[in-house]
Amino acid sequence: MSTYGIDLGTTYSCIAALDRNGNPEVIRNQTDASDTLASAVFFESADNVIVGNSAKDMVETDGDRVVQFVKREIGKADGQVYEFDGKTYTPVEISALILKRLKQMVEEQGGTVDNVVITCPAYFGLEERNATRQAGELAGMNVLNLINEPTAAALSYCARQFQEEKTILVYDLGGGTFDVTIVKMSMVLNSEGNEVQRVSVVATGGNDLLGGKDWDDKLFDHILQACCDENALTPDEIDPETRQAIRSRVETAKKKLTNAESAKVKVSVNGAMTTVTITREEFEALTADKVAQTMTYVEDVLGKAGNIEIDTVLLVGGSTFMPMIRSAVEARFPGKVQLEDPDRAVAKGAAIYASMLVDEYNAEPESGSAPASGGGDGIPFNSPAKPKKAAGPTDIGDYVEDQAPRSFGPGVMSSGEYVIDNLIKMGDIMPVSVTETYYTVADNQERIVLRVFESMNIGQHVPPCVNNQDEEQPTDPADKVKKLGELEMLLPEGMSKGSPIEVTFVLDASGILVKALNVNSNEAVEITIRMGSDVDKENSAVNEISVSAE
């Protein structure tokens, strides 16, 4: 096997492939005797890093050399840059080290990793998605595409259901992100006239900064305060080593509370052993606001979907093992809730999707080929050149229909104001291509600067984060407006005011192509937006480092 699906998680990651019978199978982490890999990286030396549970275990003694929860930073403008042994590492590079270890796990068992599909939260924007893709490429993988995590989970579930039509709500609470997505599973005729099963996204919502880590933080604060109360100290008087000791015990205590009514945490504070007992009831009271926050997103998504009837609710993500989650969701959807292989469903669904892509295209992308110039067929625009189609395949769109995570459009003048004209709107089915005609604003206009924006506002005209002079200006924080890039078109002399310029936006799961065409001269310029922290792959410190499990 050489084609894999990867769940690159905030706290744990997982890799899967299809077995000889076509069933998704997780690749075992033999070192940690687990189906998952802890997304923790310990920089042991300048030449070696440890990834996995052994890295997590070093938090107590060498916490300043351990990096965790980097998924919350990937593709973010304020993402931290880490420095160890004179080398710097971006969140993309840290993520690449985790992916290298997953790849190594496969190779240790005699396999090879060539093509992969990597999952990401449904609420990731273009920067975060492309940063995720870059991490896979830096780890030596050919990233066929990305797929949203709840969509992958639904695909895993639907692969076992035959000739059924259902409306499914996926409640996906991972270590650092939360997604809630409604999908429809239906039987349709594909492009060849055969009946196939399709997973169609109806509505999605969530928060890529809400996850199990927030429950951990609440528990950490509680234990820290209990240690202070027991020893007549203030939190500021607790030394870093003790804080790290508490932090290293939080996850274990949380897991104990899944099956037990109470858990004990023992910590040495200034040489004195302190025992803190926390009950499940206390923990649930501490984190009730977080549970309520997730259910607010559930209600929002139900509203987006027109409050349609839900047949099944799938609980996905390791944090859904917490009894409080099952109770809250069951109260809203009595008799419809089931745990859906929480730690592994996302990777399994990604493996199924990866296999679909490979089956659909007869040849792998050639290394070093020029980027594809666009299209609407599910192959990312910024991956290597599109392979040839196999004879008589079914289109991927026959199986999976996903939604645009944001709205996208150019900055244009409208009624004397500079606005974003959203050509693609959040929730549109991908891949999607939209063309609109605009017009020059003056005679003998010398050039057009077409700025490309992303936002979470589905209105037609949205205030941009820069004006028509490219000067920054405030926008509604809820809109999360970003300028993704721009392209420039030089115009020939003598063009009159009102000359048509055709602008096309094409979006798929991992990239966006923008093209401007001068209709009069038939000249065109285009750009494939590649955002995120672009890494110099040849000179990255990741290339010089070997990863290990212990």
Summary of the structure (lengths in Angstrom):
residues: 550
radius of gyration: 24.6
end to end distance: 26.0
largest distance: 84.7
contacts: 1961
relative contact order: 0.14
helix: 30%
strand: 34%
